[in-house]
Amino acid sequence: MVHKTGTQILFIFLFTFSTLFAGTDSEISRLISWNPVTLDINGNPESIIYYYIYCDETPLLESTAEYFLAATVESNFRHYDDRYLNPDLRLYYLVTAVDEYGNESLGTMDSSLPVELFAFNVCEQNGKIVLTWTTQSEKDNLGFNLYKSSEKNSPFEKINPYLIKGAGNSTTKTDYSYTDLSVQPFQVYYYMLESVNINGTKTRHESKNIYVTGGKPDRYVLTQNYPNPFNPQTTIDYAIPEYSFVQITIYNTRGEEIRKLVNTYQSSGLYTISWDGHDTFGGKVSSGIYYYRLKTNNFSEIKKMIYTK
């Protein structure tokens, strides 16, 4: 691990804990998120290259290799752990920032809270986008906002004119839905759900993307994988406007082929493929940056993704 040296990083970002579940991993994962570091202890701009995440069952958690989970360049991380199956167990998290000189901050800590968000789904119905989500329990939850963007890295804009009222404090499941009418066919949209606490604290959860068809695809589309970073599995959506020989291939940063996910002829349509972090021979790849490419006779596009352990 990197030892603390030199000027201490000012670690003043907000640490939040949420549990946004999806798919078969719903009972064993938690999404941890925080606001990025921008200043050092002297108030000067800070260049952060990694965030380190630690976890254990003790509130006396320290930043040592024994408790180390992962290093990530993002300001969120999904943690998979069988210990979440125990409803009486509380896990504690420590997040630290590491700058370009290797200085590691003291970090900030929080503990796991009761399950709040159980599911968040986005689907198309008759050319409209219907967003649904379910809470298994709520604590001091004032309500929700929904945000949309047409680009993964572009600013998200709020689409609900008024706060969607939450249940406040509840120990039973509550279902919510919202219909977005302002969408165009043959366009990828990214949606993000935000919960608002009664004290005004806002927590944004992982985004979901969808390709609006409204009919037959009129162009090739390769979407950003989700979740990203990911562990143990990520999903890639793509659209093919014509009968084509299609290849989707995973590469490492040296340009070496890791695995070919698709290698066949496909008709016009929308497709979804998943990657579980295994190479062609069934071995687990190491943490790091990988690239995936959609290639046909008339189209080629490459996107980046991050695998964490």
C-alpha positions, 0 to 999 in steps of 0.5 A: 500500500502507499504510505502517507508522505508529504502534504496531506490531502484534504478529504472533504468529500461527501461519502454516501452509501446506497444499495441499488440492486439489479439482476441476480446479484441483488442480495450480495451487492452494495453501491458505494459513492462519494464526491470527488476530491478537488483540493489539498489541505492548503486549498490548492487544486488536487490531482487524484489518480485513485480512490482506495476502498477498504471494508470490514466488520469493525468500526475501527477500520484502518487503511491496511492491506488486510481490509483493502477492496479495490482501487478505482478512478471513479467516485463510486464502487459496487461491492459484492460480498456474501456477508450481505446475506446476513441482515444483522451484519453491519459492514464499515467502509473507508475511502481514501484518495491517492494523488499523483505523488502517491500521497494517501489521505486519511479518508472518511468512513461510513457504515452500511445502512438498511436496504433502501433501493431494491431495483431500478429499471428502464424499458420502452413502451410504445415509443415512451420510456417507463422508469420503475424502481422499488424500495425495500425500506426507506429512512428519512427519504423525502423523495426522488428526482430523475435525470437524463442525458443523451451522452454517458459523459455529458451533464444529466438534466432533471426530467421530473418538474416536481419532486417525486414524493417518497415514503419517508420512513418505511419498512415495507416495499414501495413501488414507483414509476415515471414515464418520459415522453420526450424521447426520439427513436434511434437514440441512446438515453442514459437515466439516473435516479436520485434520492433526497433525504429530509435534511436535503442530502442528495444521493445519485445512484448508478445510471441505466441506458436504453436504446429507443427503437420506435421501429427498425434501427436505422444505424449502428449503435454501440452503447457504454457498458453498464455497470462501469466499473464492474465486477463480476459482470457487465452488459453491452447493448448494440444495434445492427441496421442491416444483415451483417457479420458482427464481431464484438471483441475484448482487448487489453491495453496492449491491444491483445485479444482477450475474448470474442463475445460475438462472431457471427452473422446477425439480422437487423435488430437490437442485441445485448451481450454480457461479459463476466471478466473471463478470457477465451480460456476461462481464466479470470482477467486482472483488474484494469482497463479493457476495450471492446470493439463492435466491428462489421463490414461497414462499421467499427467502434471502440469503447473503454471499460474498467474491471475491478476486483 
